[in-house]
Each structure stands twice: as C-alpha cells, then as structure tokens.
Amino acid sequence: MHINRISNSKEYQSHLQKNNKQIKVLRGIDFKLNQKIKTLKQFYIDGYSWTAKSNSEFLVDTLYSNGNELNLRERLICNKTKLNNRIRGCIHVFETLFKPQLTDKIYMTEQVSLLAKWMNNKYDNVVGSEYFENDTFMHKIKLLFKYFPIRIQHQDLTKLSFNSGIFNYVLSFDCFEHIPHYKKALKEVFRVLKPNGKLLFSVPFDLNSQSNLVRATISEGEIKHLTTPEYHGDPLSKKGCLSFYTFGWELLEELRKAGFKNAYIILFWSEKYCYLGGEQILICAEK
C-alpha cells in the first residue's frame, strides 16, 4: 500500500512531483475501470481484502456515479466482508499505522453500520453512537424495535456525555461535515481522548483549497444554503444528512487550535488491496 503523510498544501505539491510516476499508474488503473464499465453494467476485480484476511473479489458498478466517472471511493465492495473501498481502507490505515491493542478503548461516531459490527467483533472495548436528529419518544421507540437487540446510544459530538481522557482512539468517518458547529466537536473529541490519543477521520476534503468551503449555515433552526445542497446517506433517516462543509487545509490548523499537538493528512492507495479512485484521504490528529 502506498501511504504518504502530508502536513500542509506545500508538502502536497511536493508529493505530487515526487510521486508523479506512482500517481500516473493509479490514474491509469482508474481510467481502465471507467472504460470497462461502459460495456458492462457491473463487474468484479481480484485483490486482497485486509478485512477478510484473504483474497477476494471487489464489485465495480455505477452506483453513486456522477455520470462521467465511477465513484470508486464508495464502491469496490469486498465480496466477503461487504465493506466498501473507503471503509476497508480506513481500517487498514488504522491498524497499520497505529497498531491498536485489542483492549484499547475506541469511540466510533457510528453504531449500526457494517463497520461498527466489524470493529465490535474484533476489539473488546468499542463504544459506538448515532445522532438522533429526531429525538421524539416515538422515534426512539421505532429505532429500539428496528435495531433490537442493539441499544442505540445517542451522542451529540458538540457535547459528549463521556468523562475526559478515557479513549485511546476516536474514529469518525464522513461525520464532521454534517455538524454546523464542528469546531466544538473537535474540542470535545480532544477532551475525551487520553494523552497521546489519536483521532482518525474522513470528511469531504479539497486538496487544492486552502480554505474550507461553507456549503450551508444554520441560525435559530433555519438553514441557509450557500451552494447546491448536498446530502449524504444516513442509516437512521431516508432523507439523508445535509453536508455543511467541504474542508480544505485550513482544517489542520483548526485541529491544532482545538489542542491537538499534531495534525496531518494521510493519502493512500493500493492496487493489491483495491483502494482506488484516486488517492484516498484520511485526517489524523494526535493529542
């Protein structure tokens, strides 16, 4: 797997020049998949699944495509674990770079997903939660029956109910962009992490932008759209979840202001493990 740690936009430009040949190889692989899908509705490619610890086949199809390019980040579904490209890569990076112990205490900002199930099956002390936008009594009862025997825990990332300094790791994938006041959430994550604890997360990130793009704002419960509304999947709601931001390099400085001693981007890809669709992006912040 090709992994690069990048701390700022200048380092990113240097990375593009230094690893130009590797990136061209990746673009060539992606191009061939985009060409192949024009003659087939779907197909499988062979690779090795980190989450299954064995060879597997990975589904390529047009789901979530923009009509011009495949959305390989959300596809390349492992035939054995059913986890997509993005999630398999997150687990692989987490385990390879951080080498967590099975007994480490891990907080995840999801609880009813395939990823949450996979993590709970492997690690001993995983705490997961979901955010209830609709917190009425009847809605909670519906969720209780829908996900029984799982007891879904509600947490608001801007005011977590956990004590300070109790988690070794916080994992959050495609969540912070849905939080209007995400800076409060960054401070809360910092609070609940142990000394030297790490936050690993993904968000929509524009590698070519220094500033964050504000897509929408909210004031007194009223949402104002500043760009075309963008909604992402929500396991607890069919209507999806509004994205308020597409982040830029500014986010790393905001993590440092929240208290983290170090913050950087992790870029990775692999033909062997089928992490394709351009270099995949994760953000790490160390307490």
N, C-alpha and C positions, 0 to 999 in steps of 0.2 A: 504494500500500500504506500502511495506517495503522500507524505504528510509534511506540511510546512506551517511554521508558526510565524505570524505576521503581527507587528505591533502598531503600525501606522500606514498611511497611504503611500509614503515614500518607500517603505520597505516592500509594499505590494508591487509598486512599479519595478523595483529591483528584482523581485521574484519573477515577474513576467519575462524579463530579459534573461535572467539566469537560467530559468527552466523552460525556455521557449520551445525546445525540441520535445520535451515531455508533454507540454500543453498541446502542441500540434498533433501528437499521437492521440491524445484524448479527443480532440475535436474531430479527428478522422474517424474514430470509433463511433462517436455520436452521429456524425454525418451518415455513416453506413446504416445505422439503425433507423434514422429518419427516412432514408431512401427505401429501405426494405419494407417499412410499414405502408408504403404507397401501393404495394402489390398484395399485402396480407393484412387482414383485419387485426390479427394478433399473432405473436409467435414467442418462442422461448429461446433464451440463450443459456449456455452452460457456464457454470462458475462454481466457486466455493462459498458456502454460507457460513459466516462466522457464528451466527446464532444457532445453526443446526450442527455445527462442527463436522460438516461433511459436504461432499459435492452435492449440487442441487441444480435445478432449472429455475430461470427467472423470467417472469412474464413481462413482455413488452406489448403495450396496447395504446390506444389513443385517448384513454380516459384522462380528463383534465388538460388535454392538449389545447393550445391556443389556435389550432387550425393550420399553423405553419410548422411548429416544432413540437415534438413529443415532450411531455412533462415527465422526464425520466426520474426526477427527484422523488416524485410521489408514486412511481410505479416500480418496475423491476421487482415484482413480488416474488419472494422466495417460495417455491412450491412446497417446502417442508414446514417452515415456520409461519408463512403467510405475512411476514413482515416486509415492508417496502424498503426501497433504497435508502431513504432518509433515516429511517429508524434503525435499520441494520448498521448503518454507518455510525450513528450516534453511540450505539452500544459498543461497537468495535473500538472507536476512538476512546471512549470512557475506560474500557478495560485495558487497552494497550498503553495509553499514556499515564493513567492514574493508578493502575493495578490495585483496585479496591479489594479489601478483605471481605469475605462472605458475611462477617459480623458487623461491618461498618453500618452506621445509621444513615439512611438515604431518604431524602424527601423528594417526591416527584409531584409535579403540578398536574397530574392525571391519575385516574384510579380505575376506570372501566375499559381502558384500551388494551389492545394486544400487547403493547409494550409493557404496561403495568403488570399484566399477567405473567409475562416472561420474566420480568425483574423479580416479582414475588416468588416465582418458582425457584429462582437461583439464590437470591440474597435473603438473609434472615431478618433484617430489620429495615424493611421498606415501608415508608408511610406515604400514602397517596391521597390526593384530594381532587375535588372538582369544584367549580364555581357555580353556584345557583343564581342565575340572573333572576329567575322567578322563584322566590323563596316562600311562596304561599304554602299553607299547610297541605292543601290538596295536591299540589305539585310534588311535595316531598313524599307524600303517601304513594303517588304513582311511581316515583323513582324507587321507592322501597320495594314495591312489588316487582317492578321491571328488572331490577338487578339483584334481587334476593338470590343467595344469602349474603351478598356483599353489602356491607353497611357503608353507604357513600358518605364521606366526610366533606362538608363544605368548608372551604377556606378562601378568604379574600387576601390576595398577595400583598395588598397595601396595609393590612393589619392582621398578620398571622396570629393564631392563638397559642403558638408554641413558646416555650421558655427560650431564653437566649443561649446561644452556644451549645446546641445539642446535636447538630447534624455534621457528619463528615463531608457529605456531598448534597448539593441541591441540583436536580436535573429538571429542566424545563424546556420543552420543545414546541416552538411556534405558539407561544403564550403571551409574552410581554407586549407584542404589538396590539393586543386586544385590551390593554389596560390604559385608560386615558391618562392616569397619573402614575405612569410606570416608574418614575424616579423614587416614589415612595416604596414601591415594590422592591426595587434594587436595595434600598436601605434595610428593608425588612429581611430580605434574604441574607444580607451581610450580618444582621443581628443574630439570626438563628444558627448560623454556621459556627462550628468550633474554630479556634485558632488554627490557621493553615488549611482550613476547609476550602472547598472549591465549588464554584457554580459553573455548570456546563449547560449551555442553552443555545437554541437556534431562534432566529427571527428573520423576517424578510430584510435582507441586507444588501445595499447597493455599494459594491466595492469601488465604484467610480465617483462616489459622492462623499464629500467631507461632512456635510450636514445631514441631519435627519429630515425626512420628508413627513410633514404633518398632513395626514390624509383627512382627518376629521377631528373636531373638538366637541366637548360636551360642557354645558353650563346649565345648572339648575334642572338637570334631567333632559335637556333639549340638545339634540345632536345637530351639529352644523357640518356639512360635507364640504371639504375644500378641494377634493379631487373626485373622480368617479368612484363611487362606493365599492369596496372590495370586501367580500365575505369569505370566511374560511369555515371548514367543517367543524361542527360542534357535536360531540357524542350525546349531549343532553338536549339538543334542540335541532329540529329540522330546518329552521330558518337560517342557521349558520351564525357565525360570530363576526361582527364588524372589525376590520383592521383599522386602527387609528394611525399607524406609523409604518413607514419603510425606513429603516435605520441606515445611517452612514457611519463614518469613522468617529464622528462626534460621540457615539455611544461608549467607546472605550474610555474617553475622558470622563464621561458621566459615571462610569463604574468606579473609576479612581476617586472621584469626588464623593461617592457613596461610602468610601472607606477601604475599598479593595487595594492591596499593595501592588497588584499586577493584573493587567487585563490585556488580552490578545485574541486575534483571530486564528482559528485552525482551518487550513484549507487541505482537503484530502480528496483523493480519487484512486480507483483501482479497477483494472480490467479483470483481474483474477476474482475479486470479491463482488464485481458488478456494482461498484459505486461510480456511476456515470452521469451524464447530463451536465457536463462542466464540472469544475472543481466545487465540491460540496463545502458548505460554510458552517462552522460552529464557533461560538464565542466562549472563552474561558475567563473567569475572574477568580483570583486567589486571595484569600483573606490573610 
